Amino acid sequence: MAPKNLKHISGTKSLANLEYNAKIYEKYLSHLNLSHPSKILNIGCVSFSELFEVLLPRLPQEYDEFVVCDASEKVVDWAKKNYSQERVKFIHMDIEDSEGISPDMKSRFDHLFSSYTLGVLSDLKQTLKNAHDLMTPDGDLLFLFAKYDPAFCTYQEMAKNPKWFPYLKKYSNYSSTVEKEIGTKEKVIKWFEHLRLKCVVVSIDDNVSCQYTKEDLIEIANFLDVAEYDIPESDLACYKAEYHRQFLITEAVSQHVENGEDTWKLKLPTVTVVAKK
Ligand SMILES: C[S@@+](CC[C@H](N)C(=O)[O-])C[C@H]1O[C@@H](n2cnc3c(N)ncnc32)[C@H](O)[C@@H]1O
């Protein structure tokens, strides 16, 4: 499997609005069959605050196994070092892997969770196929994901500049797979059902947003930037300056003053899906 261009930004701010995630779990966890000790998989970590402060405390604590996977080896190594005391196992796994799921992982998990990871992936079909294969025959999942990735909106603007066009061309027509393919309830249901996952809940909330300081928002922007790997070293500083400038003025971002502090808001229109095999 080819290594992914993913960075190590462990300890970063969560992309998620943690209060929103908490509300979603409180509203929908009862739709999962959580009544007996079970094996759980969380897909995509990085910030860990969502995992340890929001999801885990709301789950029954008598689980048999809690596994967290991420496609970034650096993130996984960092997590293993920093959360060694936790009753959670961190593994390196690419949920989009076209070679599918390894035999020891097949039909292993009763519950899958994922927060704001689907929206940064490109192969939704393979992702859902792999998710299906990871689940036990009566397994279920709760996924939360953003309808679009603001880094890609930034590339669309930057690609209008001939200097960046050659590097960003491949992203410039991008309207996130998620938004295009599963931006409406009907499409979500069709996608999941096509992969033999029956939707129990599909909720789309266009009013979700998250507040950051400017520094935190730039940290998030840096994490989301996958195009930087295509930029020649000699142009990288210039590209980054332009990327930050443009990110802060994308449609998804707005700035205001709250309690005398400069605050930056990022829109995170969010899809929540609870589905069963
Ligand atoms: C935006 S972060 C999710 C943040 C976290 N769940 C939260 O709510 O704050 C996306 C995470 O997905 C991981 N990721 C990206 N592509 C992946 C893939 N194909 N398989 C598994 N993890 C992936 C990234 O390394 C990153 O840690």
The ligand as a Gaussian input file, in Angstrom:
#p B3LYP/6-31G(d) Opt

LIG

0 1
 C      -10.004000      15.919000      10.186000
 S       -9.239000      14.618000      11.050000
 C      -10.491000      13.989000      12.104000
 C      -10.431000      14.611000      13.397000
 C      -11.067000      13.953000      14.601000
 N      -11.808000      12.728000      14.359000
 C      -11.958000      15.002000      15.204000
 O      -13.157000      14.856000      15.158000
 O      -11.399000      15.968000      15.669000
 C       -9.121000      13.361000       9.865000
 C       -8.231000      12.196000      10.299000
 O       -8.396000      11.150000       9.346000
 C       -7.134000      10.574000       9.039000
 N       -7.266000       9.987000       7.728000
 C       -7.195000      10.597000       6.520000
 N       -7.337000       9.702000       5.539000
 C       -7.559000       8.503000       6.146000
 C       -7.798000       7.193000       5.660000
 N       -7.837000       6.957000       4.359000
 N       -7.964000       6.188000       6.554000
 C       -7.922000       6.436000       7.899000
 N       -7.677000       7.657000       8.415000
 C       -7.503000       8.677000       7.549000
 C       -6.161000      11.753000       9.114000
 O       -4.830000      11.317000       9.325000
 C       -6.724000      12.504000      10.314000
 O       -6.143000      12.041000      11.490000

